[in-house]
């Protein structure tokens, strides 16, 4: 787990800066994020600061220059992510995907001459851990059951709780280690927790990126199995014993 924690710690400031850059593309306004309202967008302040710094050097600045500076910074961050992946032998496709997505948005803005997009509710509220639907003490009970059945490694309660508290995935300090590395069984367990209203099930499609951000294999390895093959595996590779274990866990949580 040591390498994984070091890897996450190294990436944390890079991930934070990418999210800041993403927000700097939007004009400041009040938007809805779930049931809450929040101010989002820092374009005006970020562009003003960039403009002032460049004007002090005697340069004539446009919005396109600002966007080009962000592309350059994202390229540097991407190089940093790849460097850390090589050092620790761990990949983080979700951060690289985010960088690619933000760069695409910026490139589109450049092509359109600087027209700024409008932030959407989905953009802000799509990267959270699982939403727990039962009383909080049941989270502790789930942790104990999973450890008793030797499905997960020992983990402190606050880290475990974060996985089931709608915490932004970027703020997770420690993922849960799934000991037997059978991702099909892990998916089946999550599906049963959703089906029995232990965790929220409002999403139509199964979120594999969410799962792979919250759970890891032994030795901090990240799950890389493809969704298409897993759909078939779930139907044919879940043993009767594991179904009984899952049923027992669900029954004890919901009784």
C-alpha positions as CSV (number, residue, x, y, z in Angstrom):
1,X,0.0,0.0,0.0
2,X,3.0,2.3,0.5
3,X,3.7,2.9,-3.1
4,X,0.1,3.6,-3.8
5,X,-0.1,6.2,-1.1
6,X,3.1,7.8,-2.3
7,X,1.7,7.8,-5.8
8,X,-1.6,9.4,-4.8
9,X,0.3,12.0,-2.7
10,X,2.5,12.9,-5.6
11,X,-0.4,13.3,-7.9
12,X,-2.6,15.3,-5.5
13,X,-1.3,18.8,-6.3
14,X,-1.3,18.0,-10.1
15,X,-4.9,16.8,-9.9
16,X,-5.9,19.9,-7.9
17,X,-4.3,22.2,-10.5
18,X,-6.1,20.5,-13.4
19,X,-9.4,21.0,-11.6
20,X,-8.5,24.7,-11.1
21,X,-7.7,25.1,-14.8
22,X,-11.0,23.4,-15.7
23,X,-12.8,25.9,-13.5
24,X,-10.9,28.8,-15.0
25,X,-12.6,28.2,-18.3
26,X,-16.0,29.2,-17.0
27,X,-17.4,32.6,-16.1
28,X,-18.3,32.9,-12.4
29,X,-22.0,32.1,-11.7
30,X,-24.3,30.4,-9.3
31,X,-25.1,26.8,-10.3
32,X,-26.7,23.7,-8.7
33,X,-24.5,20.8,-7.6
34,X,-26.8,18.1,-6.4
35,X,-29.2,19.6,-3.8
36,X,-26.8,22.5,-3.1
37,X,-26.1,25.8,-4.9
38,X,-22.6,27.0,-5.3
39,X,-20.5,29.6,-7.1
40,X,-18.4,28.1,-9.9
41,X,-16.1,29.5,-12.5
42,X,-13.0,31.7,-12.1
43,X,-12.4,32.9,-15.7
44,X,-12.6,36.6,-14.9
45,X,-10.1,36.5,-12.0
46,X,-7.7,34.1,-13.7
47,X,-7.7,35.9,-17.0
48,X,-7.3,39.3,-15.2
49,X,-4.2,38.0,-13.3
50,X,-2.7,36.5,-16.4
51,X,-3.4,39.8,-18.3
52,X,-1.7,41.9,-15.6
53,X,1.4,39.7,-15.4
54,X,1.9,39.7,-19.2
55,X,1.2,43.4,-19.6
56,X,4.0,44.1,-17.0
57,X,6.3,42.5,-19.5
58,X,5.0,44.8,-22.2
59,X,3.1,42.1,-24.1
60,X,-0.3,42.6,-25.8
61,X,-2.6,39.8,-24.5
62,X,-5.8,38.2,-25.8
63,X,-8.0,35.4,-24.4
64,X,-6.4,33.1,-26.9
65,X,-3.0,33.7,-25.3
66,X,-4.5,32.8,-22.0
67,X,-5.9,29.6,-23.3
68,X,-2.6,28.7,-25.0
69,X,-0.8,29.2,-21.6
70,X,-3.2,26.7,-20.0
71,X,-2.6,24.2,-22.8
72,X,1.2,24.5,-22.1
73,X,0.6,24.0,-18.4
74,X,-1.6,21.0,-18.9
75,X,1.1,19.5,-21.1
76,X,3.6,19.9,-18.3
77,X,1.2,18.4,-15.8
78,X,0.7,15.4,-18.2
79,X,4.4,14.9,-18.4
80,X,4.6,14.9,-14.6
81,X,1.8,12.3,-14.3
82,X,3.6,10.0,-16.8
83,X,6.8,10.5,-14.9
84,X,5.2,9.5,-11.6
85,X,3.5,6.5,-13.2
86,X,7.0,5.3,-14.4
87,X,8.6,5.8,-11.0
88,X,5.9,4.0,-9.0
89,X,4.8,1.5,-11.6
90,X,1.1,2.5,-11.1
91,X,-1.2,4.1,-13.7
92,X,-3.9,6.8,-13.3
93,X,-6.0,6.8,-16.4
94,X,-8.7,8.9,-14.8
95,X,-6.4,11.9,-14.3
96,X,-5.0,11.6,-17.8
97,X,-8.5,11.4,-19.2
98,X,-9.4,14.6,-17.3
99,X,-6.3,16.4,-18.7
100,X,-7.3,15.2,-22.2
101,X,-10.9,16.4,-21.8
102,X,-9.9,19.8,-20.5
103,X,-7.4,20.3,-23.3
104,X,-10.1,19.4,-25.8
105,X,-12.4,22.0,-24.3
106,X,-9.7,24.7,-24.5
107,X,-8.8,23.8,-28.1
108,X,-12.5,24.2,-29.0
109,X,-12.6,27.6,-27.3
110,X,-9.5,28.6,-29.3
111,X,-11.2,27.6,-32.5
112,X,-14.3,29.5,-31.6
113,X,-12.3,32.6,-30.7
114,X,-12.8,32.5,-27.0
115,X,-16.5,32.0,-26.4
116,X,-16.8,30.5,-22.9
117,X,-18.9,27.4,-22.2
118,X,-21.5,27.2,-19.5
119,X,-20.9,24.8,-16.6
120,X,-23.5,22.1,-16.1
121,X,-24.7,20.2,-13.1
122,X,-23.3,17.0,-14.4
123,X,-19.9,18.4,-14.8
124,X,-19.6,19.3,-11.1
125,X,-21.4,16.3,-9.5
126,X,-20.1,13.3,-11.5
127,X,-17.0,12.2,-9.6
128,X,-18.1,11.2,-6.1
129,X,-17.8,8.0,-4.1
130,X,-20.8,5.9,-3.2
131,X,-23.9,7.4,-1.4
132,X,-24.8,5.5,1.7
133,X,-28.5,5.1,2.3
134,X,-28.6,3.5,5.8
135,X,-27.6,4.8,9.2
136,X,-23.9,5.6,9.6
137,X,-23.2,2.8,12.1
138,X,-24.0,0.4,9.3
139,X,-21.0,1.6,7.5
140,X,-18.8,0.3,10.3
141,X,-20.8,-3.0,10.2
142,X,-20.1,-3.4,6.5
143,X,-16.4,-2.8,7.1
144,X,-16.4,-5.5,9.9
145,X,-18.3,-8.0,7.7
146,X,-15.9,-7.6,4.7
147,X,-12.9,-8.0,7.0
148,X,-14.4,-11.0,8.8
149,X,-15.1,-12.7,5.4
150,X,-11.5,-11.9,4.4
151,X,-12.6,-9.9,1.4
152,X,-10.7,-6.7,2.2
153,X,-7.6,-5.7,4.0
154,X,-7.7,-3.9,7.4
155,X,-8.4,-0.2,6.9
156,X,-9.1,2.7,9.3
157,X,-12.7,3.6,9.6
158,X,-12.4,7.2,8.3
159,X,-10.8,6.0,5.1
160,X,-13.4,3.3,4.7
161,X,-16.3,5.7,5.5
162,X,-15.0,8.1,2.8
163,X,-15.7,5.5,0.1
164,X,-19.4,5.5,1.1
165,X,-20.0,9.2,1.9
166,X,-20.2,10.9,-1.5
167,X,-16.7,12.1,-1.1
168,X,-15.1,13.7,-4.2
169,X,-12.9,10.9,-5.7
170,X,-10.0,13.4,-5.9
171,X,-10.0,13.7,-2.1
172,X,-9.8,10.0,-1.3
173,X,-6.7,9.4,0.8
174,X,-6.8,5.6,0.8
175,X,-8.6,3.1,-1.4
176,X,-10.0,-0.2,-0.1
177,X,-7.9,-3.3,-1.0
178,X,-10.0,-6.1,-2.4
179,X,-8.0,-9.1,-1.3
180,X,-8.9,-11.9,-3.6
181,X,-8.5,-9.6,-6.7
182,X,-11.7,-11.1,-8.2
183,X,-13.2,-8.0,-9.7
184,X,-16.3,-9.9,-10.8
185,X,-17.2,-10.7,-7.2
186,X,-16.5,-7.1,-6.2
187,X,-18.9,-5.8,-8.9
188,X,-21.5,-8.4,-7.8
189,X,-21.3,-7.2,-4.2
190,X,-21.7,-3.5,-5.2
191,X,-24.6,-4.4,-7.5
192,X,-26.3,-6.2,-4.6
193,X,-25.7,-3.3,-2.3
194,X,-27.4,-1.1,-4.8
195,X,-30.3,-3.5,-5.5
196,X,-31.1,-3.7,-1.7
197,X,-30.9,0.1,-1.2
198,X,-27.8,0.0,0.9
199,X,-26.1,2.5,-1.5
200,X,-27.6,4.7,-4.1
201,X,-28.6,3.1,-7.4
202,X,-30.0,6.1,-9.4
203,X,-27.3,5.7,-12.0
204,X,-28.5,3.6,-14.9
205,X,-25.1,2.2,-16.0
206,X,-22.6,0.6,-13.7
207,X,-19.7,3.1,-13.1
208,X,-16.5,1.2,-13.5
209,X,-14.3,4.3,-13.1
210,X,-15.9,5.0,-9.8
211,X,-15.3,1.4,-8.7
212,X,-11.7,1.4,-9.8
213,X,-11.1,4.6,-8.0
214,X,-12.5,3.3,-4.7
215,X,-11.0,-0.2,-4.7
216,X,-7.6,-1.6,-5.6
217,X,-5.9,-5.0,-5.8
218,X,-3.2,-6.3,-3.5
219,X,0.1,-4.5,-3.6
220,X,-1.8,-1.3,-4.6
221,X,-2.4,-2.5,-8.2
222,X,-5.3,-0.8,-10.0
223,X,-8.0,-2.8,-11.7
224,X,-7.8,-2.7,-15.4
225,X,-10.4,-5.2,-16.5
226,X,-12.6,-4.1,-19.4
227,X,-16.3,-3.5,-18.7
228,X,-17.5,-5.5,-21.8
229,X,-16.0,-8.8,-20.7
230,X,-17.1,-8.3,-17.1
231,X,-20.7,-8.1,-18.0
232,X,-20.6,-11.7,-19.2
233,X,-18.4,-12.8,-16.3
234,X,-20.9,-11.7,-13.7
235,X,-23.6,-14.0,-15.1
236,X,-21.4,-17.1,-15.2
237,X,-18.5,-16.7,-12.8
238,X,-20.2,-15.9,-9.4
239,X,-20.0,-19.0,-7.3
240,X,-22.9,-20.2,-5.1
241,X,-20.6,-19.7,-2.0
242,X,-20.0,-16.1,-2.8
243,X,-23.7,-15.4,-3.5
244,X,-24.4,-16.8,0.0
245,X,-21.7,-14.5,1.5
246,X,-23.2,-11.5,-0.2
247,X,-26.7,-12.4,0.8
248,X,-25.5,-12.7,4.5
249,X,-23.8,-9.3,4.3
250,X,-26.9,-7.6,2.8
251,X,-29.2,-9.3,5.3
252,X,-27.2,-8.2,8.3
253,X,-27.0,-4.6,7.0
254,X,-30.7,-4.3,6.3
255,X,-32.3,-6.2,9.2
